[in-house]
Amino acid sequence: MAGQNKSAFCLIVYLFLINILFLICGIYTRKWTNLNISLLSYPTGFMNDVANEWNTPLLTQIVVTNNTYCPTNAPQLVIERQFYGSDLGCNCLGIYSKYITGANTLNPGEKCDRNQTKYGCVNVKPIQPIKMG
């Protein structure tokens, strides 16, 4: 009987200590989360714009208007905000070769080297940003 009381007491103490440990971890996690949320001041709204633009048809031409005249040959209004531009890049999409770096990728920020060009990669010219309004 005394052994059962001792094991029951040990179980209660064990569960109590585990609950205290979880409480301390929860308090620490909450403080850490609140601290890091305040540090997240980076604007991320443009990421939603990028996702929406990926759902539109392929851009073949960009026409800047003054909002009073829209050319009739323009298929649709795609961008209603500042266009941030694009970088120079090397387009190796659809090209699979063990002899080139960046096979089947778009490599932003670099021109194609001679070997990439030899296997069919093409340079992508940068597009300057367009400010709205």
C-alpha positions as MATLAB code, in Angstrom:
seq = 'MAGQNKSAFCLIVYLFLINILFLICGIYTRKWTNLNISLLSYPTGFMNDVANEWNTPLLTQIVVTNNTYCPTNAPQLVIERQFYGSDLGCNCLGIYSKYITGANTLNPGEKCDRNQTKYGCVNVKPIQPIKMG';
ca = [
       0.000    0.000    0.000;
       2.819    2.399    0.869;
       4.477    1.625   -2.485;
       1.294    2.565   -4.343;
       1.032    5.865   -2.456;
       4.657    6.632   -3.222;
       4.264    5.890   -6.958;
       1.031    7.939   -7.080;
       2.804   10.830   -5.372;
       5.746   10.563   -7.817;
       3.314   10.555  -10.748;
       1.573   13.688   -9.454;
       4.914   15.477   -8.941;
       6.071   14.375  -12.403;
       2.883   15.647  -14.090;
       3.093   18.903  -12.115;
       6.686   19.482  -13.228;
       5.819   18.683  -16.853;
       2.942   21.204  -16.738;
       5.276   23.857  -15.296;
       7.791   23.132  -18.069;
       5.097   23.486  -20.764;
       3.880   26.726  -19.167;
       7.398   28.184  -19.176;
       7.912   27.111  -22.811;
       4.568   28.668  -23.778;
       5.419   31.982  -22.092;
       8.857   32.052  -23.733;
       7.404   31.180  -27.154;
       4.775   33.915  -26.848;
       7.393   36.533  -25.907;
       9.680   35.406  -28.745;
       6.802   35.502  -31.256;
       5.687   38.975  -30.181;
       9.259   40.255  -30.418;
       9.724   38.872  -33.928;
       6.338   40.073  -35.178;
       7.374   43.619  -34.318;
      10.552   43.139  -36.382;
       8.595   42.102  -39.497;
       8.171   45.531  -41.014;
       9.151   44.445  -44.535;
       6.330   45.303  -46.962;
       4.994   42.120  -48.513;
       1.934   43.430  -50.371;
       3.721   43.304  -53.714;
       3.997   39.523  -53.348;
       0.221   39.275  -53.741;
       0.507   41.332  -56.926;
       3.061   38.891  -58.299;
       0.786   35.929  -57.559;
      -2.146   37.650  -59.269;
      -0.042   38.515  -62.313;
       1.066   34.902  -62.699;
      -2.596   34.009  -63.208;
      -2.932   36.385  -66.172;
      -2.017   35.548  -69.782;
       1.579   35.998  -70.917;
       2.676   39.627  -71.242;
       3.756   40.362  -74.803;
       3.714   44.147  -74.681;
       3.561   46.845  -72.014;
       1.675   50.035  -72.849;
       1.808   53.000  -70.485;
      -1.247   55.244  -70.582;
      -2.381   58.337  -68.733;
      -5.628   56.603  -67.686;
      -7.673   58.675  -70.160;
      -6.833   56.795  -73.328;
      -6.416   53.041  -73.557;
      -5.463   51.607  -76.956;
      -8.094   49.284  -78.402;
      -5.450   46.736  -79.330;
      -4.506   46.283  -75.658;
      -6.003   42.925  -74.645;
      -6.631   43.769  -70.993;
      -5.515   45.868  -68.097;
      -2.921   43.816  -66.281;
      -1.014   46.144  -63.993;
      -2.714   48.937  -62.101;
       0.278   49.822  -59.938;
       3.968   50.561  -60.207;
       5.826   47.981  -62.291;
       9.111   47.206  -60.532;
      10.919   46.148  -63.679;
      12.873   43.012  -64.352;
      16.520   42.082  -64.239;
      18.915   40.894  -66.878;
      18.951   37.122  -67.005;
      19.919   33.972  -68.842;
      16.949   31.863  -69.937;
      17.791   28.164  -70.108;
      14.215   26.974  -69.555;
      13.522   23.836  -71.574;
      17.207   23.162  -72.155;
      18.552   20.105  -70.390;
      22.286   19.537  -70.575;
      24.879   18.285  -68.155;
      27.420   20.531  -69.895;
      25.937   23.851  -68.784;
      25.287   25.413  -65.423;
      21.690   26.391  -64.811;
      20.115   23.790  -67.107;
      16.314   24.244  -67.309;
      16.356   27.406  -65.168;
      16.083   31.151  -65.504;
      19.262   32.653  -64.049;
      18.525   36.241  -63.017;
      21.239   38.848  -62.830;
      23.732   37.265  -65.217;
      24.325   37.070  -68.942;
      24.564   33.700  -70.626;
      28.123   32.497  -70.977;
      29.424   31.119  -74.256;
      28.707   27.518  -73.292;
      25.099   28.290  -72.302;
      24.546   30.140  -75.583;
      26.052   27.202  -77.494;
      23.408   24.873  -76.049;
      20.493   27.250  -76.741;
      20.145   29.529  -73.735;
      19.195   33.127  -74.541;
      19.855   36.418  -72.795;
      16.800   38.164  -71.356;
      16.986   41.946  -71.506;
      15.989   43.915  -68.420;
      12.816   46.022  -68.448;
      12.989   49.363  -66.664;
      10.462   50.103  -63.879;
       7.304   52.014  -64.787;
       5.906   54.376  -62.171;
       2.174   54.898  -62.132;
       0.675   58.351  -61.663;
];
